[in-house]
Amino acid sequence: MTATLPELPRLMIDDAVKAALLEDWGRAGDITSQATIPVETKARAVIVSRKKGRLSGLGFVESACRQTDAAIKVEALADDGEALEPGMLVARIEGPARSVLASERVGLNYLGHLSGIATATAQFVERVAHTRASIVCTRKTTPGLRAFEKYAVRCGGGSNHRFGLDDAVLIKDNHIALAGGVALAIERARAHVGHLVKVEVEVDTLDQLREAMDARPDVVLLDNMGPETLQTAIDIIDGRALSEASGGINLETVQAIAEAGVDLISTGWITHSAPTLDLGLDIEIV
């Protein structure tokens, strides 16, 4: 398990789960269960991990069950952030059979998706554990799920980049082109934001980096640079700003990039392309 588990406000989870349940139930609810299962039937089930991974999203299962039927009892057998092995039990569920089945898919959809992100993040974190680099996510998230997907990154041992356009300045190539230069863009950003807002700038070349450092950014994003170029960039920065490597980073390249000495490695892959972790619900009649 992680030393300090991340948290999500229950209200955020409940609102998202309610919308997902209404989407799944449609206008008549689970007509298959209504047609085939007597109303008095009780069910007992376990959620099992089919593969090795990292858990994230158990609160969504609890919310789906509770909002479907208060009579459903959920017993967590693992914590978000915990490493999973094939066959490991994650939770026990017991209650009215129709209700258990009506809540199953929504809960598992969130659980599998978020656990997949946590698992992918953990794989990146493991590759760079011997370096000082931290793995961070990006804004390349599923619309409407950003807070949850960034939570899953934390469950996997990663850290969060900015959550939106409003909590940090990130001056990218298009901003630089329209502003008229790297230094001018940084100076304008400094004049506009408060003292608590960090200013980061993206650079593509070492010449751009030198110009940027004269304007004193808080963070420099080194875009699509190989390990040797990154090492030179780190020397230029010389501890005056945090260094972030980004661009086309995958499990095959991340170790060499980390070993170049950067502080942060950002990757959109862990949120936009991580495969769902296979977790299943096995049910039996009580």
C-alpha positions as CSV (number, residue, x, y, z in Angstrom):
1,M,0.0,0.0,0.0
2,T,1.0,3.6,-0.4
3,A,2.2,5.4,2.7
4,T,-0.5,8.1,2.5
5,L,-3.6,7.2,0.6
6,P,-5.1,9.9,-1.6
7,E,-8.8,10.8,-1.1
8,L,-11.7,12.0,-3.1
9,P,-14.7,13.9,-1.7
10,R,-17.7,11.5,-1.4
11,L,-20.0,14.1,-3.0
12,M,-17.9,14.2,-6.2
13,I,-18.1,10.4,-6.4
14,D,-21.8,10.3,-5.7
15,D,-22.7,12.8,-8.4
16,A,-20.8,11.0,-11.1
17,V,-22.1,7.6,-10.1
18,K,-25.7,8.8,-10.0
19,A,-25.4,10.0,-13.6
20,A,-23.9,6.8,-14.7
21,L,-26.6,4.7,-13.0
22,L,-29.4,6.7,-14.6
23,E,-27.6,6.3,-18.0
24,D,-27.5,2.5,-17.5
25,W,-31.0,2.0,-16.1
26,G,-32.7,4.0,-18.8
27,R,-36.5,4.3,-18.5
28,A,-37.3,1.0,-17.0
29,G,-34.4,-0.3,-15.0
30,D,-32.8,-3.7,-15.3
31,I,-35.6,-5.5,-17.1
32,T,-33.5,-8.7,-17.4
33,S,-33.1,-9.1,-13.6
34,Q,-36.7,-8.1,-13.1
35,A,-37.8,-10.8,-15.5
36,T,-35.6,-13.6,-14.2
37,I,-34.9,-13.1,-10.5
38,P,-37.6,-13.3,-7.8
39,V,-37.7,-10.0,-5.9
40,E,-36.9,-11.7,-2.5
41,T,-33.7,-13.4,-3.8
42,K,-30.6,-12.4,-1.9
43,A,-27.1,-12.5,-3.4
44,R,-23.5,-12.6,-2.1
45,A,-20.6,-11.6,-4.3
46,V,-16.9,-10.9,-4.4
47,I,-14.9,-8.5,-6.6
48,V,-11.8,-10.3,-7.7
49,S,-8.7,-9.0,-9.5
50,R,-8.0,-11.1,-12.6
51,K,-4.6,-9.6,-13.2
52,K,-1.7,-8.0,-11.4
53,G,-2.1,-4.3,-10.9
54,R,-2.9,-1.4,-8.6
55,L,-6.3,-0.6,-7.1
56,S,-8.1,2.6,-7.5
57,G,-11.8,3.5,-7.4
58,L,-13.3,1.3,-4.7
59,G,-15.4,4.2,-3.5
60,F,-17.3,4.2,-6.8
61,V,-18.3,0.6,-6.2
62,E,-19.6,1.5,-2.7
63,S,-21.4,4.5,-4.1
64,A,-23.1,2.5,-6.9
65,C,-24.3,-0.1,-4.4
66,R,-25.5,2.4,-1.8
67,Q,-27.3,4.6,-4.3
68,T,-29.0,1.6,-5.9
69,D,-30.2,0.1,-2.6
70,A,-29.4,1.0,0.9
71,A,-29.8,-2.7,1.8
72,I,-26.6,-3.6,0.0
73,K,-23.6,-4.1,2.2
74,V,-20.1,-3.6,0.9
75,E,-17.0,-4.8,2.8
76,A,-13.7,-3.5,1.4
77,L,-10.9,-6.1,1.5
78,A,-8.3,-3.8,0.0
79,D,-7.4,-0.1,-0.1
80,D,-7.0,2.2,-3.1
81,G,-3.3,2.3,-3.9
82,E,-2.8,-1.3,-2.9
83,A,-0.9,-3.7,-5.2
84,L,-3.1,-6.5,-6.6
85,E,-2.3,-10.0,-7.6
86,P,-4.4,-12.3,-9.8
87,G,-7.2,-13.9,-7.7
88,M,-6.9,-11.3,-4.9
89,L,-10.3,-10.4,-3.3
90,V,-11.0,-6.7,-3.4
91,A,-14.5,-6.5,-1.8
92,R,-17.4,-8.5,-0.6
93,I,-21.0,-7.4,-1.5
94,E,-24.2,-8.8,-0.1
95,G,-27.8,-7.7,-0.6
96,P,-30.9,-8.0,-2.7
97,A,-29.9,-9.8,-5.9
98,R,-31.6,-7.5,-8.3
99,S,-30.0,-4.5,-6.8
100,V,-26.6,-6.0,-6.7
101,L,-26.8,-6.7,-10.4
102,A,-28.2,-3.3,-11.2
103,S,-25.2,-1.6,-9.6
104,E,-22.5,-4.0,-10.8
105,R,-21.5,-2.6,-14.2
106,V,-21.3,1.0,-13.2
107,G,-19.1,0.2,-10.2
108,L,-16.9,-2.1,-12.2
109,N,-16.6,0.4,-15.0
110,Y,-15.1,3.0,-12.7
111,L,-13.0,0.5,-10.8
112,G,-11.5,-1.1,-13.9
113,H,-10.8,2.2,-15.6
114,L,-9.2,3.9,-12.6
115,S,-7.3,0.8,-11.6
116,G,-5.9,0.6,-15.1
117,I,-4.6,4.2,-14.8
118,A,-3.1,3.5,-11.4
119,T,-1.5,0.3,-12.7
120,A,0.1,2.1,-15.7
121,T,1.3,4.9,-13.4
122,A,2.9,2.4,-11.1
123,Q,4.8,0.8,-14.0
124,F,6.3,4.1,-14.9
125,V,7.1,4.9,-11.3
126,E,8.9,1.6,-10.9
127,R,11.1,2.3,-14.0
128,V,12.4,5.5,-12.5
129,A,12.5,4.6,-8.8
130,H,16.3,4.7,-8.7
131,T,16.3,8.4,-9.9
132,R,15.0,11.7,-8.5
133,A,12.4,12.0,-11.2
134,S,8.7,12.0,-10.4
135,I,6.0,10.8,-12.8
136,V,3.3,13.3,-13.5
137,C,0.1,13.3,-15.5
138,T,-1.2,15.9,-18.0
139,R,-4.5,17.4,-19.1
140,K,-5.0,14.6,-21.6
141,T,-7.9,13.1,-19.7
142,T,-11.4,11.9,-20.4
143,P,-13.8,14.8,-20.4
144,G,-15.7,14.9,-17.1
145,L,-13.4,12.4,-15.4
146,R,-10.2,14.5,-14.9
147,A,-10.4,14.7,-11.1
148,F,-10.9,10.9,-10.9
149,E,-8.2,10.0,-13.4
150,K,-5.7,12.3,-11.6
151,Y,-6.7,10.6,-8.3
152,A,-5.9,7.3,-9.9
153,V,-2.5,8.6,-10.9
154,R,-1.8,9.4,-7.2
155,C,-3.0,5.8,-6.3
156,G,-0.3,4.6,-8.7
157,G,2.4,6.6,-6.9
158,G,2.5,9.4,-9.4
159,S,1.9,13.1,-9.0
160,N,-0.5,15.6,-10.6
161,H,0.3,18.3,-13.0
162,R,-2.1,21.2,-13.2
163,F,-5.8,20.3,-13.1
164,G,-6.9,23.0,-15.6
165,L,-6.1,26.2,-17.3
166,D,-6.7,28.2,-14.1
167,D,-4.3,26.8,-11.5
168,A,-0.9,27.3,-13.2
169,V,0.6,29.1,-16.1
170,L,2.1,26.8,-18.8
171,I,3.4,28.8,-21.7
172,K,3.6,26.5,-24.8
173,D,4.9,27.0,-28.3
174,N,1.7,28.6,-29.6
175,H,1.7,31.1,-26.7
176,I,5.3,32.0,-27.5
177,A,4.6,32.4,-31.2
178,L,1.6,34.7,-30.5
179,A,3.3,36.7,-27.7
180,G,6.4,37.4,-29.7
181,G,9.1,35.4,-27.8
182,V,9.9,33.3,-24.8
183,A,11.2,36.0,-22.4
184,L,8.3,38.4,-23.3
185,A,5.7,35.7,-22.6
186,I,7.2,34.9,-19.2
187,E,7.4,38.5,-18.3
188,R,3.8,39.1,-19.2
189,A,2.7,36.0,-17.2
190,R,4.6,37.2,-14.2
191,A,2.9,40.6,-14.3
192,H,-0.5,39.0,-14.7
193,V,-0.7,36.3,-12.0
194,G,-0.4,36.4,-8.3
195,H,2.6,35.3,-6.2
196,L,1.1,31.8,-5.5
197,V,0.8,30.9,-9.2
198,K,3.7,29.0,-10.7
199,V,4.9,29.9,-14.2
200,E,6.2,27.1,-16.5
201,V,7.5,27.5,-20.0
202,E,7.9,24.9,-22.8
203,V,11.1,25.0,-24.8
204,D,12.1,23.0,-27.9
205,T,15.7,24.0,-28.2
206,L,18.7,24.8,-26.0
207,D,18.7,28.3,-27.4
208,Q,15.1,28.8,-26.3
209,L,16.0,27.4,-22.9
210,R,18.8,30.0,-22.4
211,E,16.5,32.8,-23.3
212,A,13.8,31.4,-20.9
213,M,16.2,31.1,-18.0
214,D,17.0,34.8,-18.2
215,A,13.3,35.5,-17.5
216,R,13.4,33.2,-14.3
217,P,10.5,30.7,-14.8
218,D,9.6,28.4,-12.0
219,V,9.5,25.3,-14.2
220,V,10.9,24.5,-17.6
221,L,9.2,21.9,-19.8
222,L,11.9,20.3,-22.1
223,D,9.9,19.1,-25.0
224,N,10.9,16.1,-27.1
225,M,14.6,16.1,-26.1
226,G,16.7,13.0,-26.0
227,P,18.8,12.0,-22.9
228,E,22.0,13.7,-24.0
229,T,20.3,17.0,-24.8
230,L,18.4,16.8,-21.5
231,Q,21.7,16.5,-19.7
232,T,22.9,19.7,-21.3
233,A,19.7,21.3,-20.5
234,I,20.0,20.4,-16.8
235,D,23.4,22.0,-16.8
236,I,22.0,25.2,-18.2
237,I,19.1,25.3,-15.7
238,D,21.7,24.7,-12.9
239,G,19.1,24.4,-10.2
240,R,17.4,27.7,-10.9
241,A,14.1,26.0,-11.9
242,L,12.4,22.7,-11.9
243,S,13.0,20.6,-15.0
244,E,10.2,18.6,-16.7
245,A,10.7,16.3,-19.6
246,S,7.8,15.6,-21.9
247,G,6.9,14.3,-25.4
248,G,6.5,10.8,-26.6
249,I,7.5,9.2,-23.3
250,N,6.7,5.5,-22.9
251,L,7.9,2.6,-20.7
252,E,10.8,1.9,-23.1
253,T,12.2,5.4,-23.0
254,V,11.3,6.7,-19.5
255,Q,14.3,5.2,-17.6
256,A,16.9,6.9,-19.8
257,I,15.1,10.2,-19.6
258,A,14.9,9.9,-15.8
259,E,18.6,9.1,-15.6
260,A,19.4,12.3,-17.5
261,G,18.6,14.1,-14.2
262,V,15.2,15.8,-14.7
263,D,12.9,16.5,-11.8
264,L,9.6,15.6,-13.5
265,I,8.5,13.4,-16.4
266,S,5.0,14.1,-17.7
267,T,3.1,11.6,-19.8
268,G,-0.4,11.7,-21.2
269,W,-0.3,7.9,-21.9
270,I,-1.1,7.0,-18.3
271,T,-4.5,8.7,-18.5
272,H,-5.5,8.6,-22.1
273,S,-4.3,5.1,-23.2
274,A,-3.9,3.0,-20.1
275,P,-5.8,-0.3,-20.5
276,T,-8.6,-1.2,-18.1
277,L,-7.6,-3.5,-15.3
278,D,-9.6,-6.7,-15.4
279,L,-11.6,-7.0,-12.2
280,G,-14.7,-9.2,-12.0
281,L,-17.7,-9.7,-9.8
282,D,-18.4,-13.4,-8.9
283,I,-21.9,-13.9,-7.5
284,E,-23.7,-16.7,-5.7
285,I,-27.2,-17.2,-4.3
286,V,-27.5,-17.0,-0.6
